[in-house]
């Protein structure tokens, strides 16, 4: 509990400081993606533990409280509440589901899609058609009076002809003040010429310009404004936008769109995710609103945000964050991978806290250290990885060292190419854990009811030591584990039982052999369809037929040979032979790989040490044919004990008779 409260307090402190830097000082200290990730963490903690929510939590407030300001304070009669966020299509659909729970799925409505300009929110009051006051958002309840500076915006009407006003001569408009990208470039060019300060980005420059005590400085910055709200409102949001335009206020008419379905909203969201850089102003997402005002009223608002609108945040493709520490993770083959623990950051729609550094050569190439600010992306949009270091932000850092011993079991570490491996293959706890987790994975034995966490718990409780131990588990073994209900325990047992008769290709992949992925396993199994045949090919035939299989290179064959010659495999095979009933692996359909038996036909009879199908597969993959009855055309009779009449008939017809040893010699 103490750790949890400490985490909550640290999040509160960070977010409040970042809010003040962003909203009051125009000097953000973290990227939006970092802020969003920390806010999502805070919301998650408060959702699970609502009793800890504090009144001053950023989840309960908007912007930053104006403890001190160089401008007068203005109370917002209509609070400037912020919008809840949706990160990606899935969360957009979840918002629609929440709306439907209140107004009903069948209720007709339109969605208005608007680009979310990255600027400074403003509320401007008009009386008798004349501008009388302009205020910033502040904390949503109290803002700063920046009226004189807002008057310098040339695109903003100072007065409106009252004869054209349909909703009365006293009204309020809300919108965003910003600087166009092209004007921002010119401002920095002028600053360079004068030897002045170079500004970081248009948003901060616009916000800082609006807070100048000298309005002449504000006037020189070419501020612009686009508006999205009018009070009092018309019957629909689009009607309000149209009236704003008629009064002479700029709206984003070219890019505002009315959508009939949430799919249209998502389509626009994805379009602007890809095309946002083509605009002359910066956007940090989009906003979608229910168009009908009566439905907005029905939906209402929470303490902080309206239910009838949501901000659609764009997924960061590359985000900057800081490395807090580095862990060393072990894979099922003992490979040690450095993994960076990051200050949380929003990336591609998810909160990222860890990123792989791949190997120690990559650490050296990047020159990365603990404490560095780094750029992170999702490789293949799945695995977060660090791509570069921001050396300009480097402060006190710590070198990432290559471990001299296994960080889990302390065993010797060996270097192989760019990798470092723990040599304790048989009993390193991390390797044992990863191997069993791999065995249960979807592409392998597909034991869906036994996830990574349950495997770890079973090992901790000494209920398993090898993958085969899973098949000895009883229902009462699992239900005795903490947080395992009877239903989930039964699911685990059922999944284990269902996996007993998987095909040989899955079994081969499940063994976790280096360089043998699922595709290689399927390829090998299509020519060598069961364990005994593959073992014989590798140990007796030294892989001569494997070499002929297109797609199997020398590294794969060498790795297969090493595994089948290893003590790990010998121990596994011994366990499998002791309790053969544990698994009933199905042979794959065999393809021909060799020609040793081409033109030869076989009949099999008697009791053999391997199954009949095993020998049938061996004959077929080497080019031979198998028949059920002996004739003069039969080349060989493969004969085990208790052969019966087929043995006698073979002798009568002069068919050559082979025992199992002679058959293998023939191969």
URKA-V542854 format. One record per pair of residues at least 24 apart in sequence whose C-alpha atoms are under 7 Angstrom apart, sorted by the first residue. I is the first residue (numbers start at 1). J is the second residue. D is the distance in whole Angstrom. If there is no record, write none. Layout:
I|J|D / I|J|D
This chain:
8|42|7 / 11|38|7 / 11|42|7 / 12|57|6 / 15|58|7 / 16|58|7 / 19|63|6 / 19|64|6 / 20|64|5 / 23|63|6 / 23|64|6 / 24|64|7 / 26|204|5 / 26|207|6 / 26|208|6 / 27|204|7 / 31|320|7 / 33|316|7 / 33|319|7 / 33|345|5 / 33|346|4 / 33|347|7 / 34|321|7 / 34|344|6 / 34|345|4 / 34|346|6 / 36|346|6 / 37|344|5 / 37|345|5 / 37|346|5 / 37|351|5 / 38|344|6 / 60|303|7 / 60|304|6 / 61|139|7 / 61|304|6 / 62|139|5 / 62|140|5 / 62|304|7 / 63|138|6 / 63|139|5 / 63|140|7 / 64|138|6 / 64|139|5 / 65|138|6 / 65|139|5 / 66|138|7 / 71|144|6 / 71|145|6 / 72|144|6 / 72|145|5 / 73|142|6 / 73|143|6 / 73|144|5 / 73|145|6 / 74|135|7 / 74|142|5 / 74|143|5 / 74|144|6 / 74|145|6 / 75|141|6 / 75|142|4 / 75|143|6 / 76|141|5 / 76|142|6 / 79|140|5 / 79|141|5 / 80|137|6 / 80|140|4 / 80|141|7 / 81|140|6 / 81|304|6 / 81|305|6 / 82|304|6 / 82|305|5 / 83|305|5 / 83|306|7 / 83|309|7 / 83|310|5 / 83|311|6 / 84|305|6 / 84|310|5 / 84|311|6 / 85|310|6 / 85|311|5 / 85|312|6 / 85|313|6 / 86|310|7 / 86|311|6 / 86|312|5 / 86|313|6 / 87|312|6 / 87|313|5 / 87|314|7 / 87|315|7 / 87|349|5 / 88|349|6 / 89|266|6 / 102|299|7 / 109|290|7 / 109|291|7 / 109|292|7 / 110|258|7 / 110|259|6 / 110|260|5 / 110|290|6 / 110|291|5 / 111|258|6 / 111|259|5 / 111|260|6 / 111|288|6 / 111|289|5 / 111|290|5 / 111|291|6 / 112|257|6 / 112|258|5 / 112|259|6 / 112|288|5 / 112|289|5 / 112|290|6 / 112|291|6 / 113|256|6 / 113|257|5 / 113|258|6 / 113|265|7 / 113|287|6 / 113|288|5 / 113|289|7 / 114|255|7 / 114|256|5 / 114|257|7 / 114|286|6 / 114|287|5 / 114|288|6 / 115|283|7 / 115|285|6 / 115|286|4 / 115|287|6 / 116|283|5 / 116|284|6 / 116|285|5 / 116|286|4 / 116|287|6 / 117|176|7 / 117|282|6 / 117|283|4 / 117|284|6 / 118|203|6 / 118|282|6 / 118|283|5 / 118|284|6 / 119|176|6 / 119|177|5 / 119|178|5 / 119|203|5 / 119|206|7 / 120|176|5 / 120|177|5 / 120|178|7 / 120|207|6 / 121|175|6 / 121|176|5 / 121|177|6 / 122|174|6 / 122|175|6 / 122|176|6 / 122|177|7 / 123|172|7 / 123|173|6 / 123|174|5 / 123|175|7 / 124|172|6 / 124|173|5 / 124|174|6 / 125|171|6 / 125|172|4 / 125|173|7 / 126|170|5 / 126|171|5 / 126|172|6 / 127|169|6 / 127|170|4 / 127|171|7 / 128|162|7 / 128|169|5 / 128|170|6 / 129|159|5 / 129|160|5 / 129|161|6 / 129|162|6 / 129|169|5 / 129|170|6 / 130|158|6 / 130|159|4 / 130|160|6 / 131|158|5 / 131|159|6 / 146|211|7 / 148|215|7 / 149|210|6 / 149|215|5 / 149|218|6 / 152|218|7 / 152|219|5 / 153|219|7 / 153|223|6 / 153|224|6 / 155|224|6 / 156|249|6 / 157|248|7 / 157|249|7 / 160|247|6 / 167|232|7 / 171|231|6 / 171|232|6 / 172|230|6 / 172|231|5 / 173|227|7 / 173|229|6 / 173|230|5 / 173|231|6 / 174|227|6 / 174|228|6 / 174|229|5 / 174|230|7 / 175|225|7 / 175|226|6 / 175|227|4 / 175|228|5 / 175|229|7 / 176|225|6 / 176|226|6 / 176|227|6 / 177|206|7 / 177|223|7 / 177|224|6 / 177|225|4 / 177|226|7 / 178|203|6 / 178|206|5 / 178|223|6 / 178|224|5 / 178|225|6 / 179|206|6 / 179|222|7 / 179|223|5 / 179|224|6 / 180|280|6 / 180|281|5 / 181|280|5 / 181|281|5 / 182|280|7 / 225|250|7 / 226|250|5 / 226|251|5 / 226|252|7 / 227|251|5 / 235|292|7 / 235|293|6 / 236|291|5 / 236|292|5 / 236|293|5 / 237|291|5 / 237|292|7 / 237|293|7 / 238|291|7 / 273|314|6 / 284|313|7 / 284|314|7 / 285|312|5 / 285|313|5 / 285|314|5 / 286|311|6 / 286|312|5 / 286|313|7 / 287|311|4 / 287|312|6 / 315|347|6 / 315|348|4 / 315|349|5 / 316|346|7 / 316|347|5 / 316|348|5 / 317|347|6 / 317|348|6 / 317|377|6 / 318|347|7 / 318|375|6 / 318|376|5 / 318|377|5 / 319|347|6 / 319|375|5 / 319|376|5 / 319|377|7 / 320|373|7 / 320|374|5 / 320|375|4 / 320|376|6 / 321|345|7 / 321|373|5 / 321|374|6 / 321|375|7 / 322|371|6 / 322|372|6 / 322|373|4 / 322|374|6 / 323|370|5 / 323|371|5 / 323|372|6 / 323|373|6 / 324|370|6 / 324|371|6 / 325|370|6 / 326|370|7 / 328|407|7 / 330|430|6 / 330|431|7 / 331|431|6 / 331|434|6 / 332|431|5 / 332|432|7 / 332|434|5 / 332|435|5 / 333|431|6 / 334|421|5 / 334|422|5 / 334|425|7 / 334|431|6 / 335|419|6 / 335|420|6 / 335|421|4 / 335|422|7 / 336|420|6 / 336|421|6 / 355|384|5 / 355|385|5 / 355|386|6 / 356|384|6 / 356|385|5 / 356|386|7 / 357|385|6 / 357|386|6 / 359|418|7 / 359|419|6 / 360|402|7 / 361|418|6 / 369|397|6 / 369|398|6 / 369|399|5 / 369|400|6 / 370|397|5 / 370|398|5 / 370|399|6 / 370|400|7 / 371|396|7 / 371|397|5 / 371|398|7 / 372|397|6 / 426|568|6 / 435|512|7 / 436|466|7 / 436|467|5 / 438|510|6 / 439|467|7 / 439|510|5 / 439|511|7 / 443|506|7 / 443|518|7 / 444|506|5 / 444|507|6 / 444|509|6 / 444|510|5 / 445|499|6 / 445|502|7 / 445|506|6 / 445|507|6 / 445|510|6 / 446|499|7 / 447|495|5 / 447|496|6 / 447|499|6 / 448|495|6 / 449|491|5 / 449|492|4 / 449|495|6 / 450|492|5 / 471|496|6 / 471|582|6 / 500|583|5 / 500|584|6 / 500|585|7 / 501|583|6 / 501|584|5 / 501|585|5 / 501|586|6 / 502|585|5 / 502|586|6 / 503|585|6 / 503|586|5 / 503|587|6 / 503|588|6 / 504|529|7 / 504|530|6 / 504|585|6 / 504|586|6 / 504|587|5 / 504|588|6 / 513|560|7 / 513|563|7 / 514|559|6 / 515|556|6 / 515|559|7 / 516|556|7 / 525|588|6 / 526|588|6 / 526|589|6 / 526|590|5 / 526|591|6 / 527|590|5 / 527|591|5 / 527|592|6 / 527|593|6 / 527|621|6 / 528|590|7 / 529|587|5 / 529|588|5 / 529|589|6 / 529|590|6 / 530|587|5 / 530|588|7 / 533|618|7 / 535|564|7 / 545|593|7 / 545|594|6 / 548|593|7 / 549|593|7 / 590|617|6 / 590|621|6 / 591|621|5 / 592|620|6 / 592|621|4 / 592|622|6 / 592|623|6 / 593|621|5 / 593|622|6 / 594|621|6 / 594|622|4 / 594|623|6 / 595|622|5 / 595|623|5 / 596|622|6 / 596|623|7 / 596|667|7 / 597|622|5 / 597|623|5 / 597|624|5 / 598|622|7 / 598|623|4 / 598|624|5 / 599|624|6 / 600|624|5 / 600|625|6 / 600|635|6 / 601|625|5 / 601|626|6 / 601|627|7 / 601|634|5 / 601|635|5 / 601|636|7 / 602|626|5 / 602|627|6 / 602|634|6 / 602|635|6 / 602|636|5 / 602|637|6 / 602|638|7 / 603|627|5 / 603|628|6 / 603|629|7 / 603|630|7 / 603|636|7 / 603|637|5 / 603|638|6 / 604|637|6 / 604|638|5 / 604|639|6 / 605|638|6 / 605|639|5 / 605|640|6 / 605|643|6 / 606|639|6 / 606|640|4 / 606|641|5 / 606|642|5 / 606|643|4 / 607|640|5 / 607|641|5 / 607|642|6 / 608|640|5 / 608|641|7
